[in-house]
Amino acid sequence: MAVNKVPYLEHLKQFGLRESALIGRVAKTAADAIEEQAQQIGALSDKVENLPGISGEISRSVNATLTVAGWENNRQIVEIEGLTANQNGVVGLSQDISTAERETVASAELYICGQADGSFTVAYGGDKPTYDIPITLILLD
């Protein structure tokens, strides 16, 4: 059985179109769709920023150090400007911590035992740390 094959450009000619005109129409349609989606994303972003309790900044990073000399009664108070008693966040080891400092943390069994306006308290349940310990806080605003 023979199949009647009409080349692609012949189809375009039948509809009175040139290949470049068709490509231009497709590109314009795609560009219009992208622009419409960008406007929708912008409108959604504006709505999110205007929600109660949402500010431009969602979190901030603060570096601090637990010092060897700062331990008293197995605890150390870390002062953080702007921290509130009920603010959420996380505390972790800084990225540039040394192997010795990391080993000190492991044997110290550190944990957070309190939080107040302007500070939080870290305690150890194991060995007293023998190195200063660099920490990073991510505070949620």
C-alpha positions as CSV (number, residue, x, y, z in Angstrom):
1,M,0.0,0.0,0.0
2,A,1.4,3.3,-1.0
3,V,1.4,6.2,1.4
4,N,0.9,9.7,0.1
5,K,3.7,11.7,1.8
6,V,3.5,15.5,1.6
7,P,6.6,17.3,2.8
8,Y,6.2,19.5,5.8
9,L,6.8,22.7,3.8
10,E,4.1,21.7,1.4
11,H,1.6,21.6,4.3
12,L,2.5,25.0,5.3
13,K,2.1,26.3,1.8
14,Q,-1.4,24.8,1.7
15,F,-2.4,26.9,4.7
16,G,-0.7,30.0,3.3
17,L,2.0,30.0,6.0
18,R,5.8,30.2,5.8
19,E,7.8,28.2,8.2
20,S,9.3,31.3,9.8
21,A,5.8,32.8,10.3
22,L,4.6,29.6,12.1
23,I,7.7,29.5,14.3
24,G,7.2,33.2,15.1
25,R,3.5,32.6,16.2
26,V,4.5,29.7,18.4
27,A,7.3,31.7,20.0
28,K,4.9,34.6,20.6
29,T,2.4,32.3,22.2
30,A,5.1,30.8,24.5
31,A,6.4,34.2,25.5
32,D,2.8,35.4,26.3
33,A,2.3,32.3,28.5
34,I,5.6,32.9,30.3
35,E,4.7,36.5,30.9
36,E,1.3,35.5,32.3
37,Q,2.9,33.0,34.6
38,A,5.5,35.5,35.8
39,Q,2.7,38.0,36.7
40,Q,0.8,35.2,38.6
41,I,4.0,34.3,40.5
42,G,4.6,38.0,41.4
43,A,1.0,38.4,42.6
44,L,1.3,35.3,44.8
45,S,4.6,36.5,46.2
46,D,3.0,39.8,47.2
47,K,0.2,37.9,48.9
48,V,2.7,35.8,50.9
49,E,4.7,38.8,52.0
50,N,1.4,40.4,53.3
51,L,0.4,37.5,55.4
52,P,0.3,38.2,59.1
53,G,3.5,37.2,60.8
54,I,5.5,37.1,57.6
55,S,8.3,39.6,57.0
56,G,10.8,39.9,54.2
57,E,13.3,37.9,56.2
58,I,12.2,34.5,57.3
59,S,15.4,33.5,59.1
60,R,18.8,34.9,60.1
61,S,22.1,33.2,61.0
62,V,24.1,34.1,64.1
63,N,27.5,32.8,65.0
64,A,28.6,32.4,68.6
65,T,31.2,30.5,70.6
66,L,30.8,28.3,73.7
67,T,34.0,29.1,75.6
68,V,35.9,26.7,77.8
69,A,35.9,29.4,80.6
70,G,32.2,30.1,80.2
71,W,30.9,26.9,81.8
72,E,29.4,27.3,85.3
73,N,27.5,24.5,87.0
74,N,27.5,22.5,83.8
75,R,25.8,25.3,81.9
76,Q,26.7,28.3,79.7
77,I,24.5,31.2,78.9
78,V,24.8,32.5,75.3
79,E,23.7,36.1,74.7
80,I,22.1,36.7,71.3
81,E,20.8,40.2,70.5
82,G,17.2,40.3,69.5
83,L,16.4,36.7,70.6
84,T,13.0,36.4,72.3
85,A,12.0,33.9,74.9
86,N,9.5,32.2,72.5
87,Q,11.4,32.5,69.2
88,N,11.9,29.3,67.2
89,G,15.2,28.3,65.7
90,V,18.0,25.7,65.6
91,V,21.5,25.6,67.0
92,G,24.3,23.5,65.4
93,L,28.0,23.3,65.0
94,S,29.7,25.8,62.8
95,Q,31.0,24.5,59.4
96,D,34.6,25.4,60.3
97,I,34.7,23.3,63.5
98,S,37.9,21.3,64.0
99,T,38.1,17.6,64.7
100,A,39.2,18.2,68.3
101,E,36.2,20.6,68.9
102,R,33.8,18.0,67.3
103,E,35.2,15.3,69.6
104,T,34.7,17.6,72.6
105,V,31.1,18.1,71.6
106,A,30.5,14.4,71.3
107,S,31.8,13.6,74.7
108,A,30.1,16.6,76.3
109,E,26.6,15.5,75.2
110,L,25.4,19.1,74.8
111,Y,21.8,20.2,74.9
112,I,19.7,23.4,75.2
113,C,18.2,23.7,78.6
114,G,16.7,27.2,78.6
115,Q,15.8,30.3,76.6
116,A,15.0,33.9,77.6
117,D,14.8,37.3,76.0
118,G,18.3,37.9,74.7
119,S,19.9,34.5,75.6
120,F,19.6,30.8,75.6
121,T,21.4,28.3,77.9
122,V,23.4,25.2,76.9
123,A,24.2,22.4,79.3
124,Y,26.4,19.4,79.1
125,G,25.5,15.9,80.4
126,G,28.9,14.3,79.7
127,D,32.4,15.6,80.0
128,K,33.1,19.3,80.4
129,P,34.2,20.7,77.1
130,T,38.0,21.3,76.8
131,Y,37.9,23.4,73.7
132,D,35.9,26.4,72.6
133,I,33.0,25.3,70.4
134,P,31.9,27.4,67.5
135,I,28.1,27.3,66.9
136,T,25.7,28.7,64.4
137,L,22.1,29.6,65.2
138,I,19.4,29.9,62.6
139,L,16.7,32.0,64.1
140,L,13.3,32.1,62.6
141,D,11.7,35.6,62.5
